[in-house]
Each structure stands twice: as structure tokens, then as C-alpha cells.
Amino acid sequence: MPPTSLALPRERRRHRRAGLLLAVLALLLCGGTAVVPQQAAAAPAVDTDAWYVLVNRNSGKALDVYDLATHDGAEIVQWTRNDGAWQQWQFVDAGDGYYQVRSRHSGKYLDVLDSSTADGAAIVQWADEGRASQQFRLEESAGGAVRLINRNSGKALDVLDFSTEDGGRVVQWPDLDGANQQWQMIELGGGTAGTFTNPIKRNGPDPWLQYHDGYYYLATTTWNSTITMRRSETLSGLASAQDTVLFDLSGMPNGCCNMWAPEFHLLDGPNGPRWYLYYVAGQNVPDFNPTQRLHVLESEGTDPMGPYHFKADLGNDWQLDPSILTVDGELYLLGSIHDGTQSLSITPLSNPWTLGGQRRTISSPTLPWEQQSGAVNEGAEALYHDGRIMIVYSASACWGPDYKLGLLTLTGSDPLNRDHWTKHPDPVFERDDAAGVFAPGHNGFFTSPDGTEDWIVYHANDSAGGGCDMNRSTRAQRFTWNDDGTPDFGTPVPTGVELPAPSGE
């Protein structure tokens, strides 16, 4: 008798189809009725020179090397598609209709842990050893999807328990042709030129992005003792660009660890223009909040990637989220402090690394939409348009889904005077449940390569249960202006939606 498994070999499936057709013919001749089953669509041709993203039909998420790992044995999971190198795979011909599947990020191959033949055995990456557990054949499924069948075990690549969550484990399981075993092979190439999708960096909270001399430069919170930056000629390329360590904080007396919210600004110094990189860091203690301070580095030249040297501490008490405001040629340091609640602060600077006057408070969380999950004003960022000077800031607690952006406008002449700033009564950018974007905040601004478009960069979560941690991802989108000169940020764009790249790329 033929096996009862649905995982029939290709030759046996052909025999089974022939038997079904004969049965149908017999029924028709006898006056009976039958429905001829639809044959699955042919598997797509494989280009062994191309890179593919494999998207699970059940979850819509991509096959991914977990946590950007490069070591043998690293777990393979599913994750929201971002086309990063850790989601790009090449099919290497292994002969007899089988392929090895190589990660662009690590150079390692899909493998079954310990060459197991058991149901539920983990799929991992491993250096090329040519064994059967590293080889897969493609079986066709409906709608152009494929199943990856392991040569050693005969089992299919499967998302465990039909998970639809980021981080859902990828295992092997008997081939049942379920949607969680079906993968769309999406070839990356010329068809996506001039576009990008969010997020542009997974695990990228508190982003700061600038376009300078032909490259995009991006720095984000690391929450460790390093300051890192990545660069790319295209916005989409940031997703797969490697992070470069610019500075190691280990051993710093006032800020060894817990690096947050880096920003780099090109400002005039005594030796001409230099990049000044502002950041938050504190001591590596369980309750890090009381130890966080502001600090600044200075570049040796005009390359945003440095090298950098430590320049100064900017105060000796708790403060977060440094940024720079310029009014009438004068520099001011923006931050967030505790003054009974968490408020926005401003301090004059006598040069890019030296405080030059008394710190003042210019905004506190007084409105209901600034007090959701916690009363917070932080992440102040300057925005200039047609002579108007504005600050876009983050409001409500970052650990809740209602973190959002508010707007201040300088309506007087003195930026140090709280009464000279006017707060917009409503938030200007907030969660969009339909788009699946929650807690959008801690933004920055940049212009397109040709200078004709204005763009916002920010972080957000994919679910209302997301927290204030490294799982927040970096996103970007173009914005326009209202008739009154204020920004129109629109609504957050869902992840995975193809968007036009900034003009001039």
C-alpha cells in the first residue's frame, strides 16, 4: 500500500494523479460525478546568483537570523520583513535537485540542529559542511509558494504552532503542505530600486539620521558601552548596513554604560566645522535612571564616522535626550529633566561643548495626552521652516502604546523664556492601530539628497504591548507643511509597505 503521509515523493505523486484521473473517468462512464483536484502551481525557477527574502504564507513574516547572529548554531526565526541582510538568502546548487540556503548576513547555511530527524528539531545556521541536513529541495504549493524539504530528514521547514509573532521559531515537521510550511520566494533586485520599506533598522530606538556628502548616517541607542553608527548610499541600504563602533565608553568615570539617544551635529569649532556627537550614558547599575548624564564627543575631521575623542560632560545631574537648537546664531542645549515631573529644558551654550548659562524649563506635561502611562516631555528636536522656529518633542511614557509627538512654536523672542513658547493643543503624530504602529516618538529630521523633501525619522513598536526597550525599530517617512507653517506628519506608515525613496537618490 502507498504511504498515508501527504509528503509523497514527486514520482509517486504523479502515479497518484494518474490513478485519480482513471477513477474520475470510471465514475463518469458509470454516470457518477467527481471533482478533479486542482494541481499546485509550478515552483518558481531558482536564480542561484540572486538573493531572496522568504515570506511565510501563514504569518506574512520573513525567514530571519535571530538577533543578527553570525555564529554557528544561531537560531532561525520569523520576523517582520525589513529586507536586511539577515533576511536575505541565496540558493546554492548542491546537485540532484537540492540546494544549500546561504545567509547573506553571516555567510552560513540553513541546517537542522545536530542533523536531527525528529519532529520539531530547530533550524539553525552553520558553516558549510556539505552534509545532507544542510540541503533542501523545493516542493511546489498553491499560489507560487514553495516548501523546503530537508534531504536528511524528509521534513519541511515549518513555523512552530502556526505562530504569527516576531521571533516565532522555525523547525522541521512532517510535510503537511500547511500555510506555515509555505514560503513565498521574493527576489531582491532592480524591481525595488528607488524604494524602501520600514523599518530601516530593527532594534533601533532613539534614532538620529543625517544625509551628508552622498551617504545616509544613522545612530541609535545601544543600551551598552558603545556608540555605533551605520551608513548607506540609499535609505533602504541602512537596513543591511553594518554598525561601526565609533567610541567605547568602558571605564568612563561619569558614563560607562547604558548609552541612549545619540545625536551628531555639524557645528563650527575652533578648528572649523566638526561633528559633535551628544549622548546620554550612566553607570552600569540595576537602577540606572539616577546616574544618566549628558556628554559630548568631537570628531577629528568632517567625516560623521569619526574618529571621535571625548570632549566634555554636560552637567552633573540627571538629564536625558540632548539636542541642539540655534536661534539668531546662538546655540542652546535641549534636554529632559525632572523638576517634579519630566519636563523639557534649555541651556545656553558658549560653544558646542560648554554650558554658558542657567538651565530653564520650557515645557511640562500639562495636557491629558501628555500624561498617558506617565507624565513625560522628552526628546526635544528643533525644526525650522520659513523663519518659524519649532520644537517637536515626545510626550507620555515610552513604555506605553500612546507615546507620541507634540509641538512647541517660538512665538516670542527669547527661547529661554517659557512664556515665549506656544504649545500646540493636540498631538501632531501618534499611534495608528489600523496600520499596526504604536508609540511613535523620539524623532529627528533630515532632507532628501536633492534638498527638495523633508523627512522624519522616529522609532515605534509593532504592537500595543511593546515596551520601552531595544525592540523598538527605526522608521522614516516624508512629511509636508500646513498652510500655517506647521508640519503635517500624516499618520505612521505600516511596516513592509514599499515607499518611494527620498528624491535625488
VENQUI-V394294 format. One record per residue. N is the residue number from 0. PHI is phi in degrees with one decimal (* if undefined). Layout:
n->N phi->PHI
n->N phi->PHI
This chain:
n->0 phi->*
n->1 phi->-68.2
n->2 phi->-63.4
n->3 phi->-83.1
n->4 phi->-61.9
n->5 phi->-73.1
n->6 phi->-85.1
n->7 phi->-74.1
n->8 phi->-59.5
n->9 phi->-57.1
n->10 phi->-64.7
n->11 phi->-68.5
n->12 phi->-63.3
n->13 phi->-64.0
n->14 phi->-63.1
n->15 phi->-65.3
n->16 phi->-61.8
n->17 phi->-61.2
n->18 phi->-62.4
n->19 phi->-64.0
n->20 phi->-64.6
n->21 phi->-63.4
n->22 phi->-64.4
n->23 phi->-61.8
n->24 phi->-61.2
n->25 phi->-62.6
n->26 phi->-62.5
n->27 phi->-66.2
n->28 phi->-64.1
n->29 phi->-91.3
n->30 phi->87.2
n->31 phi->-82.9
n->32 phi->-126.4
n->33 phi->-155.0
n->34 phi->-110.2
n->35 phi->-78.9
n->36 phi->-65.4
n->37 phi->-73.6
n->38 phi->-81.5
n->39 phi->-65.7
n->40 phi->-65.2
n->41 phi->-65.5
n->42 phi->-65.3
n->43 phi->-67.0
n->44 phi->-64.5
n->45 phi->-103.6
n->46 phi->-97.3
n->47 phi->-73.9
n->48 phi->-95.4
n->49 phi->-96.2
n->50 phi->-112.8
n->51 phi->-122.5
n->52 phi->-101.5
n->53 phi->-104.4
n->54 phi->-107.0
n->55 phi->-70.3
n->56 phi->-69.6
n->57 phi->-75.5
n->58 phi->-100.6
n->59 phi->76.0
n->60 phi->-100.9
n->61 phi->-100.0
n->62 phi->-65.2
n->63 phi->-146.2
n->64 phi->-82.7
n->65 phi->-63.5
n->66 phi->60.6
n->67 phi->56.0
n->68 phi->-70.2
n->69 phi->-124.0
n->70 phi->-93.3
n->71 phi->-59.5
n->72 phi->88.7
n->73 phi->-62.3
n->74 phi->-73.8
n->75 phi->-102.0
n->76 phi->-133.2
n->77 phi->-106.5
n->78 phi->-153.4
n->79 phi->-49.6
n->80 phi->-64.4
n->81 phi->-138.5
n->82 phi->62.9
n->83 phi->-64.1
n->84 phi->-57.9
n->85 phi->-74.1
n->86 phi->-114.0
n->87 phi->-109.3
n->88 phi->-134.0
n->89 phi->-116.0
n->90 phi->-94.9
n->91 phi->-102.3
n->92 phi->-61.4
n->93 phi->-107.3
n->94 phi->87.6
n->95 phi->57.4
n->96 phi->83.0
n->97 phi->-108.6
n->98 phi->-131.8
n->99 phi->-91.4
n->100 phi->-115.4
n->101 phi->-103.1
n->102 phi->-80.1
n->103 phi->-69.5
n->104 phi->-69.9
n->105 phi->-106.0
n->106 phi->77.5
n->107 phi->-96.9
n->108 phi->-116.3
n->109 phi->-58.6
n->110 phi->-151.4
n->111 phi->-95.0
n->112 phi->-54.0
n->113 phi->60.2
n->114 phi->53.1
n->115 phi->-65.2
n->116 phi->-110.7
n->117 phi->-80.6
n->118 phi->-60.1
n->119 phi->83.5
n->120 phi->-63.0
n->121 phi->-70.7
n->122 phi->-91.5
n->123 phi->-131.4
n->124 phi->-108.3
n->125 phi->-154.7
n->126 phi->-58.9
n->127 phi->-63.6
n->128 phi->-123.8
n->129 phi->69.3
n->130 phi->-80.6
n->131 phi->-62.9
n->132 phi->-70.4
n->133 phi->-99.4
n->134 phi->-121.2
n->135 phi->-135.8
n->136 phi->-107.6
n->137 phi->-101.4
n->138 phi->-112.6
n->139 phi->-76.6
n->140 phi->-130.2
n->141 phi->-62.3
n->142 phi->71.8
n->143 phi->82.3
n->144 phi->-76.9
n->145 phi->-128.1
n->146 phi->-113.9
n->147 phi->-102.4
n->148 phi->-105.0
n->149 phi->-74.2
n->150 phi->-68.5
n->151 phi->-76.0
n->152 phi->-102.4
n->153 phi->75.0
n->154 phi->-100.4
n->155 phi->-98.1
n->156 phi->-68.4
n->157 phi->-142.3
n->158 phi->-88.5
n->159 phi->-58.0
n->160 phi->58.7
n->161 phi->55.6
n->162 phi->-59.4
n->163 phi->-116.4
n->164 phi->-92.3
n->165 phi->-56.6
n->166 phi->88.9
n->167 phi->-55.4
n->168 phi->-71.7
n->169 phi->-105.2
n->170 phi->-133.3
n->171 phi->-105.0
n->172 phi->-154.6
n->173 phi->-50.5
n->174 phi->-72.7
n->175 phi->-110.2
n->176 phi->58.6
n->177 phi->-75.0
n->178 phi->-60.1
n->179 phi->-78.2
n->180 phi->-109.9
n->181 phi->-105.4
n->182 phi->-129.7
n->183 phi->-83.8
n->184 phi->-93.5
n->185 phi->-107.6
n->186 phi->-76.8
n->187 phi->-91.4
n->188 phi->173.3
n->189 phi->-60.7
n->190 phi->-65.4
n->191 phi->-105.4
n->192 phi->-61.7
n->193 phi->79.2
n->194 phi->-134.6
n->195 phi->-155.1
n->196 phi->-130.2
n->197 phi->-86.1
n->198 phi->-81.4
n->199 phi->-92.1
n->200 phi->-154.7
n->201 phi->-75.9
n->202 phi->54.4
n->203 phi->-132.4
n->204 phi->-73.6
n->205 phi->54.2
n->206 phi->-78.6
n->207 phi->-134.1
n->208 phi->-131.7
n->209 phi->-134.6
n->210 phi->-104.7
n->211 phi->-148.7
n->212 phi->49.4
n->213 phi->90.7
n->214 phi->-134.5
n->215 phi->-88.9
n->216 phi->-122.4
n->217 phi->-133.1
n->218 phi->-126.0
n->219 phi->-140.5
n->220 phi->-58.1
n->221 phi->-108.5
n->222 phi->63.4
n->223 phi->-135.7
n->224 phi->-98.9
n->225 phi->-121.2
n->226 phi->-110.4
n->227 phi->-123.6
n->228 phi->-148.4
n->229 phi->-126.3
n->230 phi->-139.9
n->231 phi->-159.7
n->232 phi->-74.4
n->233 phi->-126.4
n->234 phi->-64.0
n->235 phi->-63.7
n->236 phi->-68.4
n->237 phi->-62.3
n->238 phi->-63.3
n->239 phi->-110.5
n->240 phi->-68.6
n->241 phi->-85.6
n->242 phi->-78.1
n->243 phi->-108.6
n->244 phi->-75.3
n->245 phi->-89.2
n->246 phi->-158.4
n->247 phi->-107.8
n->248 phi->-85.2
n->249 phi->-53.8
n->250 phi->85.8
n->251 phi->-64.4
n->252 phi->-67.5
n->253 phi->-109.0
n->254 phi->-177.0
n->255 phi->-85.6
n->256 phi->-146.9
n->257 phi->53.8
n->258 phi->-73.3
n->259 phi->-125.2
n->260 phi->47.8
n->261 phi->-74.9
n->262 phi->-139.7
n->263 phi->-123.4
n->264 phi->-127.2
n->265 phi->-86.8
n->266 phi->-131.6
n->267 phi->-75.1
n->268 phi->-121.6
n->269 phi->-65.0
n->270 phi->-109.3
n->271 phi->96.3
n->272 phi->-62.0
n->273 phi->-142.4
n->274 phi->-85.4
n->275 phi->-112.1
n->276 phi->-105.5
n->277 phi->-96.9
n->278 phi->-157.8
n->279 phi->-109.5
n->280 phi->-156.8
n->281 phi->-142.3
n->282 phi->-91.5
n->283 phi->-82.9
n->284 phi->-124.1
n->285 phi->-56.5
n->286 phi->-103.3
n->287 phi->-77.1
n->288 phi->-54.6
n->289 phi->-65.7
n->290 phi->-99.7
n->291 phi->-69.3
n->292 phi->-135.7
n->293 phi->-96.4
n->294 phi->-144.6
n->295 phi->-144.8
n->296 phi->-108.0
n->297 phi->-126.8
n->298 phi->-79.1
n->299 phi->-77.0
n->300 phi->-140.2
n->301 phi->-110.6
n->302 phi->-88.2
n->303 phi->-59.0
n->304 phi->-82.7
n->305 phi->89.7
n->306 phi->-73.0
n->307 phi->-120.6
n->308 phi->-128.6
n->309 phi->-67.2
n->310 phi->-110.2
n->311 phi->-168.0
n->312 phi->-85.1
n->313 phi->-116.3
n->314 phi->104.1
n->315 phi->-125.2
n->316 phi->-133.2
n->317 phi->-60.8
n->318 phi->-161.2
n->319 phi->-127.3
n->320 phi->56.9
n->321 phi->-71.5
n->322 phi->-154.3
n->323 phi->-118.6
n->324 phi->-117.2
n->325 phi->-119.7
n->326 phi->-133.3
n->327 phi->52.7
n->328 phi->80.7
n->329 phi->-96.7
n->330 phi->-94.9
n->331 phi->-135.4
n->332 phi->-95.2
n->333 phi->-96.1
n->334 phi->-161.0
n->335 phi->-134.4
n->336 phi->-130.1
n->337 phi->-98.7
n->338 phi->-132.8
n->339 phi->102.5
n->340 phi->-146.9
n->341 phi->-93.2
n->342 phi->-126.1
n->343 phi->-85.6
n->344 phi->-123.3
n->345 phi->-142.4
n->346 phi->-137.1
n->347 phi->-64.7
n->348 phi->-116.4
n->349 phi->-85.6
n->350 phi->-156.7
n->351 phi->-61.2
n->352 phi->-125.2
n->353 phi->-128.6
n->354 phi->-67.0
n->355 phi->-125.1
n->356 phi->176.1
n->357 phi->-77.3
n->358 phi->-78.2
n->359 phi->-126.7
n->360 phi->-100.6
n->361 phi->-118.6
n->362 phi->-160.6
n->363 phi->-126.6
n->364 phi->-76.5
n->365 phi->-97.1
n->366 phi->-97.4
n->367 phi->-56.0
n->368 phi->-73.3
n->369 phi->-95.3
n->370 phi->-124.7
n->371 phi->-79.5
n->372 phi->67.5
n->373 phi->163.0
n->374 phi->-85.7
n->375 phi->-144.1
n->376 phi->-124.5
n->377 phi->-158.2
n->378 phi->59.4
n->379 phi->-70.4
n->380 phi->-133.4
n->381 phi->-73.9
n->382 phi->-140.4
n->383 phi->-120.7
n->384 phi->-159.5
n->385 phi->50.6
n->386 phi->82.7
n->387 phi->-88.9
n->388 phi->-110.5
n->389 phi->-131.1
n->390 phi->-126.8
n->391 phi->-101.2
n->392 phi->-132.8
n->393 phi->-96.6
n->394 phi->-132.5
n->395 phi->72.2
n->396 phi->-80.7
n->397 phi->-68.0
n->398 phi->-85.1
n->399 phi->-111.9
n->400 phi->-75.1
n->401 phi->-101.7
n->402 phi->-53.4
n->403 phi->-159.5
n->404 phi->-112.3
n->405 phi->-117.7
n->406 phi->-137.1
n->407 phi->-113.8
n->408 phi->-124.9
n->409 phi->-75.2
n->410 phi->-103.9
n->411 phi->-116.4
n->412 phi->-107.6
n->413 phi->-115.1
n->414 phi->-66.6
n->415 phi->-82.7
n->416 phi->-97.4
n->417 phi->-55.4
n->418 phi->-70.9
n->419 phi->-90.8
n->420 phi->-108.4
n->421 phi->-112.0
n->422 phi->-89.5
n->423 phi->-65.8
n->424 phi->-70.5
n->425 phi->-125.1
n->426 phi->-64.1
n->427 phi->-108.4
n->428 phi->-164.2
n->429 phi->-153.5
n->430 phi->-53.8
n->431 phi->-134.2
n->432 phi->-61.4
n->433 phi->-63.4
n->434 phi->-84.1
n->435 phi->72.4
n->436 phi->-120.7
n->437 phi->-128.2
n->438 phi->56.6
n->439 phi->-73.1
n->440 phi->-174.2
n->441 phi->41.9
n->442 phi->-98.7
n->443 phi->-149.3
n->444 phi->-133.6
n->445 phi->-151.3
n->446 phi->-108.8
n->447 phi->-64.4
n->448 phi->-54.4
n->449 phi->-92.0
n->450 phi->77.4
n->451 phi->-98.8
n->452 phi->-127.2
n->453 phi->-106.7
n->454 phi->-130.7
n->455 phi->-112.7
n->456 phi->-117.0
n->457 phi->-158.5
n->458 phi->-112.2
n->459 phi->-160.2
n->460 phi->-108.7
n->461 phi->-90.9
n->462 phi->-146.8
n->463 phi->-67.1
n->464 phi->-89.6
n->465 phi->-66.0
n->466 phi->-114.8
n->467 phi->-98.9
n->468 phi->-145.5
n->469 phi->-74.4
n->470 phi->-77.9
n->471 phi->-66.7
n->472 phi->-118.2
n->473 phi->-84.2
n->474 phi->-131.4
n->475 phi->-143.2
n->476 phi->-160.6
n->477 phi->-74.1
n->478 phi->-133.3
n->479 phi->-124.5
n->480 phi->-128.1
n->481 phi->-78.5
n->482 phi->-61.5
n->483 phi->-86.9
n->484 phi->89.9
n->485 phi->-89.1
n->486 phi->-75.1
n->487 phi->-113.9
n->488 phi->-81.6
n->489 phi->68.6
n->490 phi->-118.6
n->491 phi->-61.3
n->492 phi->-84.5
n->493 phi->-61.0
n->494 phi->-69.0
n->495 phi->81.8
n->496 phi->-83.9
n->497 phi->-73.1
n->498 phi->-121.9
n->499 phi->-62.3
n->500 phi->-68.7
n->501 phi->-54.0
n->502 phi->-62.6
n->503 phi->98.8
n->504 phi->-64.5
